[in-house]
Amino acid sequence: MLICFLVMTLLAPMLASFSVFYIAVLEDLRWSRADTALTLSIFYVVSGVASPFAGRLVDRFGPRLVMPAGAIVTAGAFLWISQMASLWHFYLAFGVLGAIGSTMLNIVPMTTIISNWFVRHRGLAIGLVSAGQGLGQVGIPLIQYLIDSIGWRGTYLVLGGVILVVPTSLIILFLHSRPEDRGFSIDDEPRTLRARKSLNAPAANSETALRPEQEKLEREVFVVDRQWAETEWTIRKVIITFRFWALTLGMALLSSGFVMISVQLVAYLKDKGYSATLAASAVGFEGLVNILGRFLGGAMSDRIGREKTLLSGVGLLMICLFLLIASGTQLSPLLVYSFALCYGLGFGMVLPALMASVADLFQGKHFGAILGLSWFGGYLGGALGCLVKWLLL
């Protein structure tokens, strides 16, 4: 889990820092906002198309082959961006190569691996790993400092070198797809083995009679639909279920909102009269709070349920919209940081609950491909958010 967290932390600046690089690139190359922002739409569309394939590759070949290849492609994209001179270079490097590489490294492979290792505390585990994205955002002010010091081209070179070396080394040396690869079992997760045994133990057989602690766990574990739980889920089976499309729609709406807010946040705040330093620090603060949100959302989803956690996160996101609008009507750093607080907590709570829900419903040997297909909807939502912003620019 630690390796997944570190890799997510290193990858987070790729997308989170787009709003910072966006301003620097516009000022240097004099491209229009609309044409430059279109790069992100291409990124999301290509990421969506690549997600099911990335999940399928991880299911078949394991992360130690697939994810280092993604790191190489992503680093190559960053190196190309650092030398680009035309807009179509940005479209291909960031929008196509960057999307393919990061998809092979990011949320789909990571969630697949974590779901293979955890059952009882799956939401918390996914929340902790995805918190790496929030921690990575804390480095946005550092990226802004690098851009001011060595330029956006030099900063892309630095990021490309880091992504090429660090994630590849960590993944090859330490990351394993399933607990069986390390000689463990998923039943080694605390209390899970006894819970599973309690579900299958014949009550009338004295040799397999439940001990007191097993009986307690039997009361804690309740299978609502045993036929559903015992189904070997495949892509063909999941696409005809309402639950799959409901979760996919949720991911699409979440991604669309994220893009419409996060990607243009720095530009929006600068247009309203705030300094670039304050805008970058607000993004970094949001990333810091996002870490707490991921942890809180994962733990809450395990404790009170996925649905209640999702509703709580969505409520915070609605509040943050009012705060963002208010911060644009009057210059108030307090409103900006209040927005960042609600946004970081809300977005952080929703993501692990959604990911854990997909794993709860469709866990199995094809889960990577299923999760990738679900994230296809999420990335299309992101592309839609980019398109809306492009039309408004």
N, C-alpha and C positions, 0 to 999 in steps of 0.2 A: 504493500500500500504506500509506503514511503516513496518508492521509486516513481509510482504513478503520480503522486503529489508533486514531486520535484519536476517531472517532465511537464505536467500541466502548468506549473509556475513559469517555466522557461518559455512555453508556447504562448502564454496569455498576452504578452506585449504585441504579438503579431497583429491581432485584430484590435485589441484595446487601444493601441497607440496609433491606429489609423487616423484618428481625428487630429492628433498632434502632427504627424507627418503630412497630413492633408494640407494644413495651412502652409507648412514649409515648402512643399512641392508647388503649391499654387503661386506663392510669392516668387519662387525661383524660375519656374518654367512658364508662368503666365498662361496656364491653361484655364479654361472656364470651370466654375464649380460643378456645373451639371455634368460635363464630360468626364471630369476627374472622379466624381462620385459614382459614375456608372461602373467604375472598376469594381466597386464593392458588390454591385448587383451581379456582375459576372462571377465574382468570387462565390457568392451564395448559391447561384444556380449550379455552378460546377461542383461545389461541395455537396449539394443535394444529390446530384447524379452519382458522385463518387462514393457517397456514404454506404449504400447497400453493398457495393463491391468491396469497400474497405472492411466492412463487417464480415463478409463472406471469406475474405482472405485471412482475417484473423482466426475465424472458425477453423479454417482448413490448414493453414501453415503456422499459426501461432504468432505472438507479438514479436518474438526475437528475430524474425525474418522481415515481417511486414513493416514494423515501426521504424527500424533503422533506415529502411529504404525511403520512408516518408520524411525522415530527418534530412537525408541527402537531397531529396527533391526540394524541400522547403528552403534549405540553405542555398541551394542553387538559384532559387527564385529571388532570394534576398540579394545575392551577389549580382544578379542581372539587374535588379531594380537600382542598385547603387551606380550602375553605369548607363542607365536608360537616358534616351534623348527625345523619344517620341511617345505619344500617348498610347499607341498600339503596343509598345514595349510594356507599359504598365498593365494594360489589359491582359497580355499573355503571361507576364511574369507573376504578378500578384493574383490576377483574376483566375488564371488557369493553373499554372504550375504551383503557386502558393496554395491554392485551394486543394489540389490533389494531394500535395505533400502533407498539409496540416490535417486533412481528413484521415490520413493513414496514421496520424499520431494522436489525434485529439479525443473528443468526448466519446465517439463510438467505440474505438478499441479499449479505452480506459474503463468505460462502464461495463463492457463485456467482461473484462478481466476481473473487476471488482465483484460483479454479480456471480462469477464462477467461484469466488472465494468466500462470499458471505451470504447468509440467508436471514438469520434472525435480526442482525444489525445491519442489514443491507442499506437502508436509508442513511444511517449515520456514516457508514463507510463511503458511500457515494458522495455524501456531503463533504466529508473530510478531504477526499481526493479532489473534488471539483473546487474546493476552497483554494487550490493552487492557482486557479484563474484569478481569484480576488487578490491573492498575494502578488501575482505577477503585475496586476494593475497598480499596486503600490509603487512599482518602479517607473511609472509614467513620468513623474517629475525628473527622475534621473535621465530618462530618454530625452526629455525636453532640454535638460542641461547638456547632453551630448550633442543634440542638434544645434544648440547655440554655440557650442565649443568647436566641434569638428564638422558641422554641417549634416544635412539629412543623408547625403550619400555615404559619408564616413560612418554614420550611425547604423545604416543598413548593413554595411560591411561588418561592423562589430557584431550585430545581432546574427547575421548569417554564420559567422565563424563560431559563435557560441552554440547555436542550434546544431551545427554540423558535428561538433566534438562532444558536447556534454550529454545530450539525450541518447545519442548512439552508444556511447560507452556505458551509461547506466543500464540501458535496456539489454544490451548483449550480455553484460556481466551478471545482472541481478534479477531481471524481470522474468516471471513464469506465468503462463496463461492459467493454469489450474493448480490446485493444491496437490494433486497427484504427481505433478512434475517435481515436487520437492519431497515426495514420500509421505505427504499428509493426506487427509480427507477433508471434504467440506464439513463432515460431521465433527471435526476437531474444533470448530467454532464453539465457543462456550455455550453449553446447554442445548445446542442444536441436536446432538446425537441422541440425547435422552428424549428430546421432544419428538424426534422422528420415530424412535422405537415405541414410544407410548401410543402413537397413532396406529401402529401396525401390530401391537402385541395382542394376542387372543386373550380375552378377559377370563375365560374359563380354564385356561391351561395353567396349572400351578407352577410349572417350570419356567413359564414366561410371565408370571404374575408381576404386576407393576409395584415397584417400591414407592414409598410415600412421595419422594421427590419427583418420580415419574408421573404419579397421579396428579401432582400439582401442575406439572408442565402440560399434561394432557388437557387440563382445564384451560390453560393459557393458549393452546394452539387449537384453532377451530378452522376446519376446511369448509368453506361455504359451498363450493361446487367441486366434489371429488372427481367427477368426470372431466371437468375442465383442467383440473390440476394434473391429471394423469395423461392428458393429450400430448403427443409429440408434435409440437408446433412447427410448421413450416411456413414459408412465404405464402404459398397457395392457400393455406388454411386461415392465416391471420387476416388476409385482405378482405375476407367476407364477414368479419366480426365488427360489431359496433364499437366495442371497447378500443380496438386498435385505432380506428379512425377518430374517435373522440380524443384519445391521447395525442395523436398526430396533429389534430386541429389545435389542441392546446399548445403544442410545441411551435406550430406555425404562428399563432398569435403572439406568443412570448418572444419569438425571434423578430417578428415584425416590429413590435414595440421597442425591443432592444436597439435595433438598427436606427429607427426613427429618432431615438433619443441620444444614444451613446455616441454614434459616429459623428453627429453634427454638434455635439455638446460644446466642444471648445470653440468652434466657429460661432455658435449661437451666443455664448457668453461674451465673446470678444465684440460681436456686433452690438450687444446691449451695453457696452462700455466697461466691461471687466477686463483686467489685465490677463495676458497669456499665462503668467505665473499662477494667478489665482485659479484660472480655469483648469490648468494642469493639476494643481494641488487638489481641486475638488474631485477630479477624476481619480487621483490617487487615493483620496479619502474614501470615495465610494468603493474602491477596490478593497481597502482595508476593512470597511464595514461589511462588504460582501463575504469576506472570510467568516465573520461571525454569522451572517445569514445562512451560508451553506451548512455550517455546523449546526446551527439552531434548526434549520429546516429539516436536515437529515434526522436529527434526534427526535424532533416533534413528529415526523412522519412515522417513525417506528413506535412512538409512544401513543399518540392520539389518532393516528391514521393519516393516510395520504390526502384524503379529500379535505379534511379540516385544515391541514397545513397549506394546501393550495389556496384555499379561500382566504386564509390569513395573509399569505404573500400577495395575492391579487389586491386585497384591501390596501396594503401599504403602497403598492404601485399606483393605485388611484389617487392616494393622498399626495404622492410625489409629483404627479402631474400638476396639481393645483399649486404646489410650492414652486415648480419650475416656471409656470406662467407668472406667478407673483414676483419672482426674482427678475423677470424681464420688464416689469412695469416700474420697478424702482431698484436702484442700486443698493443691494443689501447682501454682503457676504454671509450673514446669518441665514438668510433664505436659501442661498446657494448650498451651504453646507447642510441645512435641514433637508433640502431635496436629496442631496447625496446620501444622507443617512437613511431616509425612507426607501430610496431607490436601491441602495446596496442591500439592505435587509430584505426587501420584498423580492427582488430578483434572485437573491441568494437562496431564499426559502423555497421558491417555486421549482427551481431546476432539479435539486436532488429528489424532491417528491415525485416529479414527473418521471425521472429516470428509474427510480425504484419501482414505480407503478408498472412500467413496461416490463421490467425484470420479474416482478411478482407474477404477472399474467402470462408471460411467454418464455420463461427461462427454459433452456434446453440446448442441445448441440447446434441448433441453428439460430441461437439468440443474437449473435453478432449481426447476421444479415437482416434479421427482423428489426433490431434497433436501428441499423443503418437506414432501412426503408422508412421507419418512423421519422428519423432525422432528415430524410429527404423532404418531408413536409415542413420540418422546422426551417431548413435552409431556404425553401421556396418562400416561406413567410418572410425571412430576412431579405430575400430578393425583392419581394413585394414592398417591404418597407423602404428599400433603396429606391425603387421605382417611384414611389410616392414623393420621396424627397427630391428625386431628380426632376419630377414634373413641377415641383414647387420652386425650384431654384431658378 
